Amino acid sequence: MIEVYIDGASAGNPGPSGAGIFIKGNGELENYALPLGIMSNHEAEFVAFIEALKICHEKEYKVVSFRTDSELVNRAVEKEFVKNKVYAPFLEEALRLMNKFDLFFMKWIPSSENKTADNLARTAIRKNTEKR
């Protein structure tokens, strides 16, 4: 099984944002620090999730277990619903991508267990300003 740790972060809300994705499985470790431009922290969390789903799909992983410290993203996936309509398009895309896997799991974890993805997200924030 592939384990995927995700985190989104923002320097300001909204502000320069980044996605951190850490993938463990098949004897490999993969790290992604993706700059996302200007968005809110919650948007960055959803985009980190979507980008991780895309990466796993491109790599043809069939059984994935995601870990997030975002209660919003975890709850949205569990209930397949978000109260705030701003996040509805993100959830719709995520649900579409999730259906491409043979097995998909999502688990909420405390921030203390998500340090690698958090550090990658913070690195990605800095990459936004390096572009300018």
N, CA, C and O atoms as a printed pandas DataFrame, in Angstrom:
     atom_number atom_name residue_name chain_id  residue_number  x_coord  y_coord  z_coord
0              1         N          MET        A               1    0.843   -1.182    0.000
1              2        CA          MET        A               1    0.000    0.000    0.000
2              3         C          MET        A               1    0.891    1.249    0.000
3              4         O          MET        A               1    1.927    1.292    0.664
4              5         N          ILE        A               2    0.469    2.240   -0.747
5              6        CA          ILE        A               2    1.175    3.517   -0.827
6              7         C          ILE        A               2    0.618    4.446    0.243
7              8         O          ILE        A               2   -0.596    4.633    0.333
8              9         N          GLU        A               3    1.499    5.030    1.056
9             10        CA          GLU        A               3    1.084    6.015    2.058
10            11         C          GLU        A               3    1.432    7.404    1.543
11            12         O          GLU        A               3    2.559    7.651    1.112
12            13         N          VAL        A               4    0.462    8.304    1.589
13            14        CA          VAL        A               4    0.625    9.653    1.066
14            15         C          VAL        A               4    0.300   10.659    2.163
15            16         O          VAL        A               4   -0.818   10.690    2.678
16            17         N          TYR        A               5    1.281   11.476    2.513
17            18        CA          TYR        A               5    1.102   12.526    3.519
18            19         C          TYR        A               5    0.997   13.850    2.777
19            20         O          TYR        A               5    1.840   14.157    1.934
20            21         N          ILE        A               6   -0.027   14.633    3.082
21            22        CA          ILE        A               6   -0.240   15.893    2.366
22            23         C          ILE        A               6   -0.399   17.042    3.352
23            24         O          ILE        A               6   -0.872   16.872    4.476
24            25         N          ASP        A               7    0.016   18.222    2.886
25            26        CA          ASP        A               7   -0.209   19.436    3.670
26            27         C          ASP        A               7   -0.220   20.624    2.725
27            28         O          ASP        A               7    0.527   20.669    1.748
28            29         N          GLY        A               8   -1.075   21.576    3.031
29            30        CA          GLY        A               8   -1.101   22.849    2.332
30            31         C          GLY        A               8   -0.809   23.930    3.346
31            32         O          GLY        A               8   -1.196   23.824    4.509
32            33         N          ALA        A               9   -0.122   24.977    2.903
33            34        CA          ALA        A               9    0.220   26.070    3.816
34            35         C          ALA        A               9    0.161   27.385    3.078
35            36         O          ALA        A               9    0.312   27.446    1.858
36            37         N          SER        A              10   -0.065   28.442    3.847
37            38        CA          SER        A              10   -0.179   29.799    3.310
38            39         C          SER        A              10    0.575   30.751    4.220
39            40         O          SER        A              10    0.511   30.634    5.444
40            41         N          ALA        A              11    1.286   31.690    3.624
41            42        CA          ALA        A              11    1.938   32.766    4.386
42            43         C          ALA        A              11    1.021   33.973    4.274
43            44         O          ALA        A              11    1.226   34.841    3.426
44            45         N          GLY        A              12    0.029   34.022    5.115
45            46        CA          GLY        A              12   -1.050   35.002    5.000
46            47         C          GLY        A              12   -2.297   34.242    4.604
47            48         O          GLY        A              12   -2.220   33.095    4.162
48            49         N          ASN        A              13   -3.426   34.865    4.758
49            50        CA          ASN        A              13   -4.651   34.137    4.441
50            51         C          ASN        A              13   -5.654   35.058    3.760
51            52         O          ASN        A              13   -6.527   35.588    4.447
52            53         N          PRO        A              14   -5.582   35.278    2.460
53            54        CA          PRO        A              14   -4.735   34.557    1.501
54            55         C          PRO        A              14   -3.304   35.108    1.464
55            56         O          PRO        A              14   -3.006   36.188    1.973
56            57         N          GLY        A              15   -2.457   34.328    0.851
57            58        CA          GLY        A              15   -1.055   34.699    0.684
58            59         C          GLY        A              15   -0.346   33.667   -0.163
59            60         O          GLY        A              15   -0.971   32.725   -0.651
60            61         N          PRO        A              16    0.962   33.835   -0.343
61            62        CA          PRO        A              16    1.731   32.831   -1.095
62            63         C          PRO        A              16    1.540   31.465   -0.432
63            64         O          PRO        A              16    1.654   31.333    0.786
64            65         N          SER        A              17    1.252   30.466   -1.242
65            66        CA          SER        A              17    0.890   29.162   -0.705
66            67         C          SER        A              17    1.708   28.053   -1.333
67            68         O          SER        A              17    2.310   28.217   -2.394
68            69         N          GLY        A              18    1.713   26.911   -0.646
69            70        CA          GLY        A              18    2.441   25.761   -1.160
70            71         C          GLY        A              18    1.795   24.462   -0.738
71            72         O          GLY        A              18    1.046   24.395    0.236
72            73         N          ALA        A              19    2.111   23.425   -1.507
73            74        CA          ALA        A              19    1.646   22.077   -1.222
74            75         C          ALA        A              19    2.852   21.211   -0.912
75            76         O          ALA        A              19    3.857   21.242   -1.623
76            77         N          GLY        A              20    2.739   20.439    0.154
77            78        CA          GLY        A              20    3.761   19.463    0.486
78            79         C          GLY        A              20    3.177   18.072    0.369
79            80         O          GLY        A              20    2.121   17.779    0.930
80            81         N          ILE        A              21    3.876   17.210   -0.369
81            82        CA          ILE        A              21    3.400   15.847   -0.593
82            83         C          ILE        A              21    4.570   14.898   -0.352
83            84         O          ILE        A              21    5.629   15.029   -0.965
84            85         N          PHE        A              22    4.362   13.948    0.545
85            86        CA          PHE        A              22    5.372   12.955    0.892
86            87         C          PHE        A              22    4.753   11.581    0.669
87            88         O          PHE        A              22    3.736   11.242    1.276
88            89         N          ILE        A              23    5.376   10.790   -0.211
89            90        CA          ILE        A              23    4.833    9.485   -0.586
90            91         C          ILE        A              23    5.812    8.387   -0.194
91            92         O          ILE        A              23    6.995    8.433   -0.531
92            93         N          LYS        A              24    5.281    7.383    0.538
93            94        CA          LYS        A              24    6.070    6.217    0.943
94            95         C          LYS        A              24    5.426    4.978    0.352
95            96         O          LYS        A              24    4.214    4.784    0.443
96            97         N          GLY        A              25    6.256    4.142   -0.255
97            98        CA          GLY        A              25    5.729    2.884   -0.767
98            99         C          GLY        A              25    6.627    2.305   -1.830
99           100         O          GLY        A              25    7.436    3.014   -2.428
100          101         N          ASN        A              26    6.485    1.017   -2.064
101          102        CA          ASN        A              26    7.304    0.315   -3.054
102          103         C          ASN        A              26    8.795    0.514   -2.788
103          104         O          ASN        A              26    9.600    0.520   -3.719
104          105         N          GLY        A              27    9.157    0.676   -1.519
105          106        CA          GLY        A              27   10.563    0.851   -1.170
106          107         C          GLY        A              27   11.134    2.202   -1.540
107          108         O          GLY        A              27   12.352    2.383   -1.517
108          109         N          GLU        A              28   10.285    3.152   -1.880
109          110        CA          GLU        A              28   10.734    4.483   -2.289
110          111         C          GLU        A              28   10.117    5.560   -1.416
111          112         O          GLU        A              28    9.057    5.369   -0.820
112          113         N          LEU        A              29   10.808    6.708   -1.352
113          114        CA          LEU        A              29   10.290    7.905   -0.705
114          115         C          LEU        A              29   10.276    9.009   -1.753
115          116         O          LEU        A              29   11.279    9.244   -2.426
116          117         N          GLU        A              30    9.152    9.678   -1.889
117          118        CA          GLU        A              30    9.044   10.768   -2.858
118          119         C          GLU        A              30    8.633   12.035   -2.131
119          120         O          GLU        A              30    7.759   12.008   -1.265
120          121         N          ASN        A              31    9.272   13.157   -2.489
121          122        CA          ASN        A              31    8.970   14.448   -1.878
122          123         C          ASN        A              31    8.604   15.447   -2.964
123          124         O          ASN        A              31    9.285   15.552   -3.985
124          125         N          TYR        A              32    7.520   16.180   -2.732
125          126        CA          TYR        A              32    7.093   17.226   -3.659
126          127         C          TYR        A              32    6.812   18.499   -2.869
127          128         O          TYR        A              32    6.095   18.479   -1.869
128          129         N          ALA        A              33    7.387   19.604   -3.333
129          130        CA          ALA        A              33    7.125   20.925   -2.764
130          131         C          ALA        A              33    6.632   21.797   -3.913
131          132         O          ALA        A              33    7.430   22.286   -4.711
132          133         N          LEU        A              34    5.323   21.990   -3.997
133          134        CA          LEU        A              34    4.709   22.652   -5.148
134          135         C          LEU        A              34    4.221   24.051   -4.783
135          136         O          LEU        A              34    3.315   24.187   -3.961
136          137         N          PRO        A              35    4.805   25.098   -5.381
137          138        CA          PRO        A              35    4.282   26.451   -5.140
138          139         C          PRO        A              35    2.910   26.586   -5.790
139          140         O          PRO        A              35    2.688   26.094   -6.896
140          141         N          LEU        A              36    1.991   27.257   -5.094
141          142        CA          LEU        A              36    0.611   27.340   -5.580
142          143         C          LEU        A              36    0.146   28.759   -5.895
143          144         O          LEU        A              36   -0.996   28.948   -6.316
144          145         N          GLY        A              37    0.995   29.749   -5.703
145          146        CA          GLY        A              37    0.548   31.123   -5.918
146          147         C          GLY        A              37   -0.219   31.618   -4.709
147          148         O          GLY        A              37   -0.038   31.118   -3.599
148          149         N          ILE        A              38   -1.081   32.610   -4.930
149          150        CA          ILE        A              38   -1.833   33.233   -3.838
150          151         C          ILE        A              38   -3.167   32.517   -3.637
151          152         O          ILE        A              38   -3.973   32.407   -4.561
152          153         N          MET        A              39   -3.384   32.035   -2.422
153          154        CA          MET        A              39   -4.667   31.425   -2.055
154          155         C          MET        A              39   -4.756   31.321   -0.542
155          156         O          MET        A              39   -3.787   31.598    0.165
156          157         N          SER        A              40   -5.923   30.921   -0.048
157          158        CA          SER        A              40   -6.115   30.747    1.392
158          159         C          SER        A              40   -5.493   29.429    1.842
159          160         O          SER        A              40   -5.174   28.566    1.023
160          161         N          ASN        A              41   -5.330   29.290    3.140
161          162        CA          ASN        A              41   -4.777   28.060    3.698
162          163         C          ASN        A              41   -5.663   26.860    3.371
163          164         O          ASN        A              41   -5.154   25.804    2.994
164          165         N          HIS        A              42   -6.976   27.006    3.509
165          166        CA          HIS        A              42   -7.885   25.885    3.215
166          167         C          HIS        A              42   -7.834   25.509    1.734
167          168         O          HIS        A              42   -7.864   24.327    1.392
168          169         N          GLU        A              43   -7.757   26.505    0.861
169          170        CA          GLU        A              43   -7.625   26.201   -0.569
170          171         C          GLU        A              43   -6.333   25.432   -0.820
171          172         O          GLU        A              43   -6.318   24.472   -1.589
172          173         N          ALA        A              44   -5.247   25.855   -0.170
173          174        CA          ALA        A              44   -3.958   25.169   -0.335
174          175         C          ALA        A              44   -4.051   23.717    0.135
175          176         O          ALA        A              44   -3.458   22.829   -0.478
176          177         N          GLU        A              45   -4.790   23.471    1.212
177          178        CA          GLU        A              45   -4.973   22.093    1.699
178          179         C          GLU        A              45   -5.682   21.245    0.646
179          180         O          GLU        A              45   -5.273   20.116    0.378
180          181         N          PHE        A              46   -6.732   21.783    0.056
181          182        CA          PHE        A              46   -7.454   21.041   -0.985
182          183         C          PHE        A              46   -6.597   20.832   -2.226
183          184         O          PHE        A              46   -6.602   19.746   -2.804
184          185         N          VAL        A              47   -5.868   21.851   -2.638
185          186        CA          VAL        A              47   -5.036   21.720   -3.840
186          187         C          VAL        A              47   -3.909   20.716   -3.600
187          188         O          VAL        A              47   -3.561   19.959   -4.507
188          189         N          ALA        A              48   -3.340   20.695   -2.406
189          190        CA          ALA        A              48   -2.313   19.700   -2.084
190          191         C          ALA        A              48   -2.888   18.290   -2.239
191          192         O          ALA        A              48   -2.236   17.400   -2.784
192          193         N          PHE        A              49   -4.106   18.104   -1.757
193          194        CA          PHE        A              49   -4.783   16.817   -1.873
194          195         C          PHE        A              49   -4.987   16.439   -3.336
195          196         O          PHE        A              49   -4.682   15.317   -3.740
196          197         N          ILE        A              50   -5.498   17.368   -4.123
197          198        CA          ILE        A              50   -5.758   17.110   -5.545
198          199         C          ILE        A              50   -4.464   16.796   -6.291
199          200         O          ILE        A              50   -4.416   15.861   -7.090
200          201         N          GLU        A              51   -3.416   17.577   -6.032
201          202        CA          GLU        A              51   -2.132   17.337   -6.711
202          203         C          GLU        A              51   -1.570   15.967   -6.343
203          204         O          GLU        A              51   -1.014   15.276   -7.196
204          205         N          ALA        A              52   -1.710   15.571   -5.081
205          206        CA          ALA        A              52   -1.234   14.254   -4.655
206          207         C          ALA        A              52   -2.032   13.140   -5.339
207          208         O          ALA        A              52   -1.463   12.128   -5.747
208          209         N          LEU        A              53   -3.339   13.327   -5.463
209          210        CA          LEU        A              53   -4.155   12.345   -6.178
210          211         C          LEU        A              53   -3.691   12.209   -7.629
211          212         O          LEU        A              53   -3.592   11.101   -8.155
212          213         N          LYS        A              54   -3.410   13.335   -8.264
213          214        CA          LYS        A              54   -2.944   13.310   -9.657
214          215         C          LYS        A              54   -1.606   12.579   -9.779
215          216         O          LYS        A              54   -1.420   11.767  -10.686
216          217         N          ILE        A              55   -0.680   12.867   -8.869
217          218        CA          ILE        A              55    0.631   12.206   -8.899
218          219         C          ILE        A              55    0.468   10.692   -8.747
219          220         O          ILE        A              55    1.075    9.920   -9.490
220          221         N          CYS        A              56   -0.349   10.275   -7.788
221          222        CA          CYS        A              56   -0.558    8.845   -7.560
222          223         C          CYS        A              56   -1.211    8.177   -8.771
223          224         O          CYS        A              56   -0.874    7.047   -9.125
224          225         N          HIS        A              57   -2.129    8.876   -9.387
225          226        CA          HIS        A              57   -2.776    8.328  -10.584
226          227         C          HIS        A              57   -1.772    8.206  -11.729
227          228         O          HIS        A              57   -1.739    7.185  -12.416
228          229         N          GLU        A              58   -0.955    9.239  -11.939
229          230        CA          GLU        A              58    0.061    9.202  -13.004
230          231         C          GLU        A              58    1.049    8.064  -12.787
231          232         O          GLU        A              58    1.521    7.462  -13.751
232          233         N          LYS        A              59    1.361    7.767  -11.544
233          234        CA          LYS        A              59    2.301    6.689  -11.229
234          235         C          LYS        A              59    1.625    5.327  -11.209
235          236         O          LYS        A              59    2.257    4.304  -10.946
236          237         N          GLU        A              60    0.320    5.335  -11.495
237          238        CA          GLU        A              60   -0.476    4.119  -11.586
238          239         C          GLU        A              60   -0.545    3.341  -10.277
239          240         O          GLU        A              60   -0.600    2.111  -10.276
240          241         N          TYR        A              61   -0.541    4.064   -9.172
241          242        CA          TYR        A              61   -0.775    3.419   -7.884
242          243         C          TYR        A              61   -2.251    3.048   -7.814
243          244         O          TYR        A              61   -3.109    3.833   -8.216
244          245         N          LYS        A              62   -2.545    1.879   -7.316
245          246        CA          LYS        A              62   -3.934    1.391   -7.282
246          247         C          LYS        A              62   -4.543    1.428   -5.881
247          248         O          LYS        A              62   -5.751    1.606   -5.727
248          249         N          VAL        A              63   -3.697    1.257   -4.859
249          250        CA          VAL        A              63   -4.169    1.232   -3.474
250          251         C          VAL        A              63   -3.394    2.308   -2.716
251          252         O          VAL        A              63   -2.178    2.208   -2.548
252          253         N          VAL        A              64   -4.112    3.339   -2.261
253          254        CA          VAL        A              64   -3.461    4.470   -1.607
254          255         C          VAL        A              64   -4.132    4.781   -0.270
255          256         O          VAL        A              64   -5.344    4.645   -0.103
256          257         N          SER        A              65   -3.301    5.197    0.662
257          258        CA          SER        A              65   -3.790    5.608    1.975
258          259         C          SER        A              65   -3.250    7.006    2.249
259          260         O          SER        A              65   -2.048    7.194    2.433
260          261         N          PHE        A              66   -4.145    7.974    2.275
261          262        CA          PHE        A              66   -3.756    9.368    2.462
262          263         C          PHE        A              66   -3.816    9.737    3.936
263          264         O          PHE        A              66   -4.658    9.240    4.683
264          265         N          ARG        A              67   -2.902   10.623    4.343
265          266        CA          ARG        A              67   -2.869   11.165    5.701
266          267         C          ARG        A              67   -2.876   12.688    5.592
267          268         O          ARG        A              67   -2.116   13.262    4.812
268          269         N          THR        A              68   -3.725   13.333    6.364
269          270        CA          THR        A              68   -3.786   14.789    6.372
270          271         C          THR        A              68   -4.015   15.288    7.787
271          272         O          THR        A              68   -4.653   14.618    8.600
272          273         N          ASP        A              69   -3.486   16.477    8.075
273          274        CA          ASP        A              69   -3.790   17.100    9.360
274          275         C          ASP        A              69   -4.891   18.152    9.198
275          276         O          ASP        A              69   -5.204   18.883   10.138
276          277         N          SER        A              70   -5.468   18.220    8.005
277          278        CA          SER        A              70   -6.571   19.150    7.743
278          279         C          SER        A              70   -7.899   18.489    8.081
279          280         O          SER        A              70   -8.358   17.583    7.387
280          281         N          GLU        A              71   -8.507   18.968    9.171
281          282        CA          GLU        A              71   -9.817   18.427    9.538
282          283         C          GLU        A              71  -10.855   18.741    8.470
283          284         O          GLU        A              71  -11.754   17.938    8.223
284          285         N          LEU        A              72  -10.737   19.908    7.833
285          286        CA          LEU        A              72  -11.678   20.301    6.789
286          287         C          LEU        A              72  -11.642   19.318    5.620
287          288         O          LEU        A              72  -12.687   18.831    5.186
288          289         N          VAL        A              73  -10.450   19.026    5.111
289          290        CA          VAL        A              73  -10.325   18.119    3.970
290          291         C          VAL        A              73  -10.773   16.710    4.369
291          292         O          VAL        A              73  -11.514   16.062    3.629
292          293         N          ASN        A              74  -10.333   16.244    5.516
293          294        CA          ASN        A              74  -10.709   14.903    5.957
294          295         C          ASN        A              74  -12.227   14.768    6.096
295          296         O          ASN        A              74  -12.813   13.793    5.627
296          297         N          ARG        A              75  -12.854   15.743    6.736
297          298        CA          ARG        A              75  -14.308   15.712    6.929
298          299         C          ARG        A              75  -15.032   15.787    5.581
299          300         O          ARG        A              75  -16.015   15.079    5.361
300          301         N          ALA        A              76  -14.550   16.636    4.692
301          302        CA          ALA        A              76  -15.174   16.781    3.369
302          303         C          ALA        A              76  -15.137   15.461    2.598
303          304         O          ALA        A              76  -16.114   15.088    1.948
304          305         N          VAL        A              77  -14.012   14.763    2.673
305          306        CA          VAL        A              77  -13.884   13.480    1.981
306          307         C          VAL        A              77  -14.808   12.445    2.620
307          308         O          VAL        A              77  -15.498   11.706    1.918
308          309         N          GLU        A              78  -14.821   12.393    3.951
309          310        CA          GLU        A              78  -15.679   11.439    4.659
310          311         C          GLU        A              78  -17.144   11.627    4.314
311          312         O          GLU        A              78  -17.851   10.658    4.039
312          313         N          LYS        A              79  -17.605   12.880    4.328
313          314        CA          LYS        A              79  -19.022   13.171    4.127
314          315         C          LYS        A              79  -19.374   13.438    2.666
315          316         O          LYS        A              79  -20.548   13.503    2.301
316          317         N          GLU        A              80  -18.330   13.594    1.824
317          318        CA          GLU        A              80  -18.514   13.981    0.423
318          319         C          GLU        A              80  -19.349   15.250    0.332
319          320         O          GLU        A              80  -20.234   15.376   -0.515
320          321         N          PHE        A              81  -19.043   16.191    1.233
321          322        CA          PHE        A              81  -19.807   17.436    1.325
322          323         C          PHE        A              81  -18.975   18.502    2.024
323          324         O          PHE        A              81  -18.225   18.210    2.956
324          325         N          VAL        A              82  -19.120   19.757    1.557
325          326        CA          VAL        A              82  -18.534   20.911    2.251
326          327         C          VAL        A              82  -19.630   21.952    2.438
327          328         O          VAL        A              82  -20.437   22.190    1.540
328          329         N          LYS        A              83  -19.646   22.567    3.615
329          330        CA          LYS        A              83  -20.631   23.621    3.875
330          331         C          LYS        A              83  -20.331   24.862    3.046
331          332         O          LYS        A              83  -21.228   25.448    2.439
332          333         N          ASN        A              84  -19.060   25.256    3.029
333          334        CA          ASN        A              84  -18.648   26.465    2.328
334          335         C          ASN        A              84  -18.535   26.160    0.835
335          336         O          ASN        A              84  -17.679   25.376    0.425
336          337         N          LYS        A              85  -19.381   26.766    0.037
337          338        CA          LYS        A              85  -19.443   26.485   -1.405
338          339         C          LYS        A              85  -18.156   26.856   -2.148
339          340         O          LYS        A              85  -17.939   26.400   -3.271
340          341         N          VAL        A              86  -17.314   27.669   -1.538
341          342        CA          VAL        A              86  -16.020   28.019   -2.150
342          343         C          VAL        A              86  -15.194   26.753   -2.390
343          344         O          VAL        A              86  -14.446   26.663   -3.364
344          345         N          TYR        A              87  -15.341   25.784   -1.496
345          346        CA          TYR        A              87  -14.537   24.565   -1.586
346          347         C          TYR        A              87  -15.192   23.455   -2.402
347          348         O          TYR        A              87  -14.565   22.428   -2.659
348          349         N          ALA        A              88  -16.421   23.643   -2.805
349          350        CA          ALA        A              88  -17.150   22.602   -3.534
350          351         C          ALA        A              88  -16.444   22.156   -4.820
351          352         O          ALA        A              88  -16.368   20.952   -5.066
352          353         N          PRO        A              89  -15.920   23.078   -5.661
353          354        CA          PRO        A              89  -15.230   22.609   -6.874
354          355         C          PRO        A              89  -13.985   21.771   -6.561
355          356         O          PRO        A              89  -13.671   20.829   -7.289
356          357         N          PHE        A              90  -13.282   22.113   -5.487
357          358        CA          PHE        A              90  -12.111   21.326   -5.086
358          359         C          PHE        A              90  -12.542   19.907   -4.692
359          360         O          PHE        A              90  -11.930   18.922   -5.106
360          361         N          LEU        A              91  -13.602   19.824   -3.890
361          362        CA          LEU        A              91  -14.075   18.511   -3.452
362          363         C          LEU        A              91  -14.573   17.693   -4.633
363          364         O          LEU        A              91  -14.303   16.495   -4.706
364          365         N          GLU        A              92  -15.288   18.308   -5.550
365          366        CA          GLU        A              92  -15.780   17.589   -6.726
366          367         C          GLU        A              92  -14.637   16.975   -7.520
367          368         O          GLU        A              92  -14.709   15.819   -7.935
368          369         N          GLU        A              93  -13.571   17.762   -7.732
369          370        CA          GLU        A              93  -12.428   17.234   -8.476
370          371         C          GLU        A              93  -11.752   16.111   -7.702
371          372         O          GLU        A              93  -11.371   15.094   -8.282
372          373         N          ALA        A              94  -11.602   16.296   -6.393
373          374        CA          ALA        A              94  -10.978   15.256   -5.567
374          375         C          ALA        A              94  -11.774   13.960   -5.619
375          376         O          ALA        A              94  -11.192   12.886   -5.771
376          377         N          LEU        A              95  -13.089   14.045   -5.496
377          378        CA          LEU        A              95  -13.925   12.843   -5.530
378          379         C          LEU        A              95  -13.808   12.134   -6.880
379          380         O          LEU        A              95  -13.763   10.906   -6.941
380          381         N          ARG        A              96  -13.761   12.901   -7.941
381          382        CA          ARG        A              96  -13.599   12.308   -9.281
382          383         C          ARG        A              96  -12.277   11.545   -9.358
383          384         O          ARG        A              96  -12.232   10.426   -9.869
384          385         N          LEU        A              97  -11.205   12.147   -8.852
385          386        CA          LEU        A              97   -9.885   11.506   -8.897
386          387         C          LEU        A              97   -9.811   10.303   -7.951
387          388         O          LEU        A              97   -9.182    9.296   -8.279
388          389         N          MET        A              98  -10.440   10.400   -6.799
389          390        CA          MET        A              98  -10.428    9.293   -5.834
390          391         C          MET        A              98  -11.048    8.032   -6.425
391          392         O          MET        A              98  -10.617    6.921   -6.114
392          393         N          ASN        A              99  -12.040    8.198   -7.260
393          394        CA          ASN        A              99  -12.738    7.052   -7.845
394          395         C          ASN        A              99  -11.885    6.266   -8.829
395          396         O          ASN        A              99  -12.275    5.178   -9.255
396          397         N          LYS        A             100  -10.726    6.800   -9.196
397          398        CA          LYS        A             100   -9.855    6.114  -10.147
398          399         C          LYS        A             100   -8.991    5.039   -9.487
399          400         O          LYS        A             100   -8.322    4.270  -10.179
400          401         N          PHE        A             101   -9.001    4.981   -8.155
401          402        CA          PHE        A             101   -8.178    4.007   -7.444
402          403         C          PHE        A             101   -8.997    2.767   -7.094
403          404         O          PHE        A             101  -10.208    2.845   -6.888
404          405         N          ASP        A             102   -8.316    1.624   -7.030
405          406        CA          ASP        A             102   -8.996    0.393   -6.617
406          407         C          ASP        A             102   -9.425    0.511   -5.154
407          408         O          ASP        A             102  -10.540    0.133   -4.796
408          409         N          LEU        A             103   -8.528    1.039   -4.307
409          410        CA          LEU        A             103   -8.832    1.284   -2.904
410          411         C          LEU        A             103   -8.258    2.635   -2.510
411          412         O          LEU        A             103   -7.110    2.953   -2.819
412          413         N          PHE        A             104   -9.069    3.417   -1.829
413          414        CA          PHE        A             104   -8.641    4.736   -1.357
414          415         C          PHE        A             104   -9.010    4.864    0.112
415          416         O          PHE        A             104  -10.139    4.577    0.512
416          417         N          PHE        A             105   -8.042    5.298    0.908
417          418        CA          PHE        A             105   -8.286    5.547    2.327
418          419         C          PHE        A             105   -7.806    6.949    2.669
419          420         O          PHE        A             105   -6.855    7.451    2.069
420          421         N          MET        A             106   -8.466    7.577    3.630
421          422        CA          MET        A             106   -8.049    8.892    4.131
422          423         C          MET        A             106   -8.119    8.835    5.644
423          424         O          MET        A             106   -9.089    8.335    6.215
424          425         N          LYS        A             107   -7.088    9.349    6.286
425          426        CA          LYS        A             107   -7.044    9.360    7.741
426          427         C          LYS        A             107   -6.551   10.718    8.219
427          428         O          LYS        A             107   -5.581   11.258    7.687
428          429         N          TRP        A             108   -7.223   11.265    9.223
429          430        CA          TRP        A             108   -6.741   12.488    9.858
430          431         C          TRP        A             108   -5.636   12.108   10.831
431          432         O          TRP        A             108   -5.754   11.132   11.571
432          433         N          ILE        A             109   -4.552   12.896   10.824
433          434        CA          ILE        A             109   -3.457   12.709   11.777
434          435         C          ILE        A             109   -3.127   14.059   12.406
435          436         O          ILE        A             109   -3.380   15.097   11.794
436          437         N          PRO        A             110   -2.573   14.066   13.603
437          438        CA          PRO        A             110   -2.170   15.345   14.201
438          439         C          PRO        A             110   -0.979   15.938   13.437
439          440         O          PRO        A             110   -0.215   15.216   12.795
440          441         N          SER        A             111   -0.841   17.240   13.519
441          442        CA          SER        A             111    0.256   17.944   12.832
442          443         C          SER        A             111    1.617   17.357   13.184
443          444         O          SER        A             111    2.521   17.326   12.349
444          445         N          SER        A             112    1.759   16.897   14.409
445          446        CA          SER        A             112    3.047   16.353   14.848
446          447         C          SER        A             112    3.457   15.113   14.053
447          448         O          SER        A             112    4.639   14.771   14.015
448          449         N          GLU        A             113    2.511   14.447   13.427
449          450        CA          GLU        A             113    2.806   13.268   12.606
450          451         C          GLU        A             113    2.904   13.604   11.116
451          452         O          GLU        A             113    3.065   12.715   10.280
452          453         N          ASN        A             114    2.806   14.893   10.796
453          454        CA          ASN        A             114    2.794   15.310    9.393
454          455         C          ASN        A             114    3.913   16.317    9.098
455          456         O          ASN        A             114    3.784   17.155    8.205
456          457         N          LYS        A             115    4.998   16.225    9.847
457          458        CA          LYS        A             115    6.081   17.216    9.757
458          459         C          LYS        A             115    6.739   17.258    8.377
459          460         O          LYS        A             115    7.063   18.338    7.883
460          461         N          THR        A             116    6.939   16.104    7.752
461          462        CA          THR        A             116    7.617   16.096    6.447
462          463         C          THR        A             116    6.795   16.848    5.409
463          464         O          THR        A             116    7.329   17.689    4.686
464          465         N          ALA        A             117    5.503   16.552    5.331
465          466        CA          ALA        A             117    4.638   17.251    4.368
466          467         C          ALA        A             117    4.559   18.736    4.706
467          468         O          ALA        A             117    4.543   19.575    3.805
468          469         N          ASP        A             118    4.509   19.067    5.991
469          470        CA          ASP        A             118    4.466   20.469    6.416
470          471         C          ASP        A             118    5.734   21.208    5.983
471          472         O          ASP        A             118    5.658   22.321    5.464
472          473         N          ASN        A             119    6.888   20.596    6.195
473          474        CA          ASN        A             119    8.147   21.233    5.771
474          475         C          ASN        A             119    8.204   21.420    4.260
475          476         O          ASN        A             119    8.704   22.435    3.777
476          477         N          LEU        A             120    7.699   20.454    3.522
477          478        CA          LEU        A             120    7.661   20.573    2.063
478          479         C          LEU        A             120    6.730   21.708    1.633
479          480         O          LEU        A             120    7.044   22.448    0.701
480          481         N          ALA        A             121    5.594   21.846    2.305
481          482        CA          ALA        A             121    4.656   22.925    1.981
482          483         C          ALA        A             121    5.294   24.285    2.249
483          484         O          ALA        A             121    5.119   25.220    1.468
484          485         N          ARG        A             122    6.029   24.395    3.344
485          486        CA          ARG        A             122    6.698   25.663    3.674
486          487         C          ARG        A             122    7.825   25.971    2.686
487          488         O          ARG        A             122    8.056   27.131    2.347
488          489         N          THR        A             123    8.515   24.943    2.231
489          490        CA          THR        A             123    9.525   25.117    1.182
490          491         C          THR        A             123    8.867   25.631   -0.094
491          492         O          THR        A             123    9.407   26.502   -0.777
492          493         N          ALA        A             124    7.701   25.085   -0.406
493          494        CA          ALA        A             124    6.964   25.488   -1.614
494          495         C          ALA        A             124    6.523   26.946   -1.532
495          496         O          ALA        A             124    6.516   27.643   -2.547
496          497         N          ILE        A             125    6.155   27.418   -0.342
497          498        CA          ILE        A             125    5.785   28.830   -0.173
498          499         C          ILE        A             125    6.954   29.712   -0.595
499          500         O          ILE        A             125    6.773   30.687   -1.325
500          501         N          ARG        A             126    8.147   29.367   -0.135
501          502        CA          ARG        A             126    9.343   30.158   -0.481
502          503         C          ARG        A             126    9.613   30.134   -1.988
503          504         O          ARG        A             126   10.135   31.107   -2.532
504          505         N          LYS        A             127    9.270   29.047   -2.662
505          506        CA          LYS        A             127    9.466   28.958   -4.100
506          507         C          LYS        A             127    8.612   29.961   -4.854
507          508         O          LYS        A             127    8.986   30.388   -5.946
508          509         N          ASN        A             128    7.455   30.353   -4.283
509          510        CA          ASN        A             128    6.611   31.391   -4.902
510          511         C          ASN        A             128    7.382   32.692   -5.044
511          512         O          ASN        A             128    7.339   33.334   -6.094
512          513         N          THR        A             129    8.090   33.082   -3.985
513          514        CA          THR        A             129    8.794   34.369   -3.997
514          515         C          THR        A             129   10.090   34.287   -4.790
515          516         O          THR        A             129   10.567   35.310   -5.282
516          517         N          GLU        A             130   10.665   33.114   -4.925
517          518        CA          GLU        A             130   11.906   32.959   -5.718
518          519         C          GLU        A             130   11.639   33.181   -7.194
519          520         O          GLU        A             130   12.543   33.581   -7.928
520          521         N          LYS        A             131   10.408   32.929   -7.650
521          522        CA          LYS        A             131   10.059   33.087   -9.063
522          523         C          LYS        A             131   10.102   34.540   -9.511
523          524         O          LYS        A             131   10.339   34.821  -10.686
524          525         N          ARG        A             132    9.875   35.462   -8.586
525          526        CA          ARG        A             132    9.724   36.861   -8.956
526          527         C          ARG        A             132   11.034   37.552   -9.173
527          528         O          ARG        A             132   11.060   38.740   -9.492
